[in-house]
Amino acid sequence: MATQIFLNLPVKDVAAAQRFYTALGYSINAQFTGEQSACVVISEHITAMLLTEPHFKDFTTNEIADATKTTEVIIALSAESRAAVDELADKALAAGGSEPKAPQDHGFMYGRSFSDLDGHHWEVMWMDTTQA
């Protein structure tokens, strides 16, 4: 079996977070979704579990980072083209996300950033590996 990634992200409002991610085109796995969590399917090998802050606290003894004030992680996703980078970032902004930094264009590599409703920082990037 291929390695899979399961992101666990604390959110203030599961329903609002679920609407945000479905607006990006991702699906929800109803089998693992309820009042305290939503399972967002990003790809065959990447899933994000959106957990209410009290439920997230069940999995850690550490304080929960406020992603609107500190960066706990930057989640990077690849895209198939420059246009696909723009499409996803534009969907995130239209769904209520914000843009924490300007697009980065290095010719052979292009990327944009967005923060979700809870401040989690996402990067979307395309790279022409033949030119790297």
Secondary structure, 3 states (H helix, E strand, C coil): CCCCEEEEEEECCHHHHHHHHHHCCCEECHHHCCCCEEEEEEECCEEEEEEEHHHHHCCCCCCCCCCCCCCCCEEEEECCCHHHHHHHHHHHHHCCCECCCCCEECCCEEEEEEECCCCCEEEEEEECCCCC
